[in-house]
Amino acid sequence: MNIQETDREYVAGTYARFPVTITAGKGSLVTDIDGKDYIDLTSGIAVNSFGVCDDVWYKAVCEQAAKIQHMSNLFYTEPCAKLAKMLCERTGMSKVFFSNSGAEANECAVKVARKYAADTKGPDYHTIITLKNSFHGRTIAMLSATGQDKFHESFRPLTPGFVHAEANNLEYMKVLADAHKTAAIMIECVQGEGGVVALDEEYVKGVAKIASDNGIILIVDEVQTGNGRTGHLYSYMNYGINPDIVSTAKGLAGGLPLGATMLSEKVKDTLKPGDHGSTFGGNPVACAAGVSILERIDDKLMAGVREKSKFLFETFTGAPGIVSVSGMGLMMGLKTTKPAKDVVNACISEGVLCLTAKDRIRLLPALNIPDDLLHKAAEVIKKCCA
Ligand SMILES: *Cc1c(COP(=O)(O)O)cnc(C)c1O
């Protein structure tokens, strides 16, 4: 079977795939079907937190799969309870709802915020303010939340109740929050799909203040930025704010589908039995993987992420063909003089996998990528940008 031909014929054509078929890997190296090795700076879009087939992760997954792979959420299982407790203890949040993806984690966040607003202020307080250039997922509601028109084309009518504010413009946020009966403001501290753009600290603090002054729920979408990616467990921790709700997914289970919506004390009991649910959410294997990932996101690892980040910023800033460097931690965007897509294709030919986000090159290496591989990959990128 020719995999690429078969895929193109039978798999819905929603992805502009690179012409590479990956068959295996270890850590930050992956191998294609022809036996060519690549240094992976994508981590499956910030999913494989410790790279491919990491030993600790693999053991946690296999041990749980050998016990029980799934139970209905109508019964208790250990990994789900254990991971929820860990997440709360590490963040100061009070309860967690588990799902399977980022979009679902955000859907839950919006449901909680709307119900909380309905309970406390009345059912017409339902507007959710998100930011222009944001990305919150692909369900119809999360498309509506996403502040980029290119995702909206062909899928109207969108879900009503979402409005978009200009990022880093606090006045505008204030005006919108006053003009609408607002349930929640939802932000990404670093806009990932929007080109790896970190919001200004003053702005994020200001948004948190507008939310708390007006009884508006603050949701931080940590789907891409979470779980150590920015050099702290969650990106909001870089900004010194306390969100009411935090959603996460991608890197949480290190390569298995798992979404989590973390609820602060204020909203922890807003959802009652029957208000929300998920068949697969909180799956024992995914949660056991999550426990093994979270256990390893410690101060030492985070210091390493910040070191590697510093290296990348220093290497790329001012390099020939690189116009600017953006992002935080191991979530980095490069604006290049050549089209980003061309640079990424050149890098792939040279054995380095990276991504694009809008008009930038996007780098999302594993949190524990060995320095020698990172240095080697950075040289290739620099060469391809020049
Ligand atoms: C990837 C992403 C999502 C969507 O996650 P899925 O798991 O694809 O549903 C939502 N928000 C942000 C910030 C993301 O990066």
The ligand as an SDF file (V2000), in Angstrom:
LIG
                    3D

 15 15  0  0  0  0  0  0  0  0999 V2000
   -5.0730   23.6530   19.5120 C   0  0  0  0  0  0  0  0  0  0  0  0
   -5.8530   24.6800   20.2460 C   0  0  0  0  0  0  0  0  0  0  0  0
   -7.2180   24.5100   20.5260 C   0  0  0  0  0  0  0  0  0  0  0  0
   -8.0030   23.3590   19.9760 C   0  0  0  0  0  0  0  0  0  0  0  0
   -7.5880   22.1340   20.4790 O   0  0  0  0  0  0  0  0  0  0  0  0
   -8.1200   20.7620   19.8150 P   0  0  0  0  0  0  0  0  0  0  0  0
   -7.5500   19.7140   20.7160 O   0  0  0  0  0  0  0  0  0  0  0  0
   -7.6000   20.7200   18.4260 O   0  0  0  0  0  0  0  0  0  0  0  0
   -9.6010   20.8300   19.8700 O   0  0  0  0  0  0  0  0  0  0  0  0
   -7.8390   25.4530   21.2950 C   0  0  0  0  0  0  0  0  0  0  0  0
   -7.1810   26.5240   21.7790 N   0  0  0  0  0  0  0  0  0  0  0  0
   -5.8680   26.7230   21.5340 C   0  0  0  0  0  0  0  0  0  0  0  0
   -5.1820   27.9110   22.1190 C   0  0  0  0  0  0  0  0  0  0  0  0
   -5.1710   25.8140   20.7560 C   0  0  0  0  0  0  0  0  0  0  0  0
   -3.8700   26.0330   20.4880 O   0  0  0  0  0  0  0  0  0  0  0  0
  1  2  1  0
  2  3  1  0
  2 14  2  0
  3  4  1  0
  3 10  2  0
  4  5  1  0
  5  6  1  0
  6  7  2  0
  6  8  1  0
  6  9  1  0
 10 11  1  0
 11 12  2  0
 12 13  1  0
 12 14  1  0
 14 15  1  0
M  END
$$$$
